[in-house]
Amino acid sequence: MGDEFGNDYVTITDDDGNEFELEHLDTIEIGGVVYMAFLPVDVDEDDEEFGLIILKVDEEDGEEILSTLENDGELEMVYERFIARFSEEDA
């Protein structure tokens, strides 16, 4: 998952106006939909609450935005794809 040019970071704002800084880990396309995997920057990897954040790229008013996955089945399928990719990279 390393990148010779360094990691990519994004700041997102939720519906309540809270800002979060995330580290972009990977991007995949499934069935014409683009999904991105992130980790929160300010979370310790040993923390039990540590978790992968998966967002999908949508278009709104001609601009790309990141949105949450509302469908649990879709989220589980995409999560498993990312985990499989990460496992391949570690092998």
C-alpha positions as CSV (number, residue, x, y, z in Angstrom):
1,M,0.0,0.0,0.0
2,G,3.0,2.3,0.2
3,D,3.4,5.0,-2.4
4,E,6.8,6.3,-3.4
5,F,5.4,9.9,-3.5
6,G,3.8,9.7,0.0
7,N,0.3,9.1,1.3
8,D,-2.8,11.0,0.1
9,Y,-4.9,12.8,2.7
10,V,-8.3,14.3,2.4
11,T,-10.4,16.4,4.7
12,I,-14.1,15.6,4.6
13,T,-17.0,17.4,6.2
14,D,-20.1,15.5,7.5
15,D,-23.7,16.7,7.4
16,D,-23.2,18.3,10.8
17,G,-20.2,20.3,9.7
18,N,-17.6,18.2,11.5
19,E,-14.3,17.9,9.7
20,F,-12.3,14.6,9.6
21,E,-8.9,14.0,8.1
22,L,-8.6,10.7,6.3
23,E,-5.7,8.8,4.7
24,H,-6.6,7.3,1.3
25,L,-5.5,3.7,1.1
26,D,-6.9,2.4,-2.2
27,T,-9.5,2.8,-4.9
28,I,-11.5,0.1,-6.7
29,E,-14.2,0.1,-9.4
30,I,-16.9,-2.4,-9.2
31,G,-19.7,-2.5,-11.7
32,G,-18.9,1.0,-12.9
33,V,-19.0,2.4,-9.3
34,V,-15.8,3.8,-7.8
35,Y,-15.2,3.1,-4.1
36,M,-12.4,4.5,-1.9
37,A,-10.9,3.1,1.3
38,F,-9.7,5.4,4.0
39,L,-8.3,5.3,7.6
40,P,-8.9,8.2,10.0
41,V,-5.6,10.0,10.5
42,D,-6.0,10.6,14.2
43,V,-6.7,6.9,15.2
44,D,-4.2,4.6,16.8
45,E,-4.0,1.3,14.8
46,D,-4.0,-0.6,18.1
47,D,-7.3,1.0,19.1
48,E,-10.2,-1.5,19.3
49,E,-12.4,1.1,17.6
50,F,-10.0,1.2,14.6
51,G,-11.9,0.7,11.3
52,L,-11.8,1.0,7.6
53,I,-13.9,3.8,6.1
54,I,-15.4,3.1,2.7
55,L,-17.0,5.8,0.6
56,K,-18.2,5.8,-2.9
57,V,-17.7,8.5,-5.5
58,D,-21.0,10.1,-6.7
59,E,-21.6,13.0,-8.9
60,E,-23.7,16.0,-7.8
61,D,-24.2,19.1,-9.9
62,G,-21.3,17.9,-12.2
63,E,-18.9,17.6,-9.3
64,E,-17.5,14.4,-7.7
65,I,-18.4,13.9,-4.1
66,L,-17.7,11.2,-1.6
67,S,-20.8,9.6,0.0
68,T,-21.5,6.8,2.5
69,L,-22.9,3.4,1.4
70,E,-26.5,3.1,2.6
71,N,-26.9,-0.5,1.6
72,D,-25.4,-3.0,4.1
73,G,-25.0,-5.7,1.4
74,E,-23.1,-3.3,-0.9
75,L,-20.9,-2.2,2.0
76,E,-20.1,-5.8,3.0
77,M,-19.3,-6.7,-0.6
78,V,-17.0,-3.7,-1.1
79,Y,-15.4,-4.2,2.3
80,E,-14.5,-7.8,1.4
81,R,-13.0,-6.8,-1.9
82,F,-10.8,-4.2,-0.2
83,I,-9.7,-6.7,2.4
84,A,-8.8,-9.3,-0.3
85,R,-6.7,-6.7,-2.1
86,F,-4.9,-5.7,1.1
87,S,-4.2,-9.4,1.8
88,E,-2.8,-9.9,-1.7
89,E,-0.5,-6.9,-1.2
90,D,0.8,-8.2,2.1
91,A,1.5,-11.7,0.6
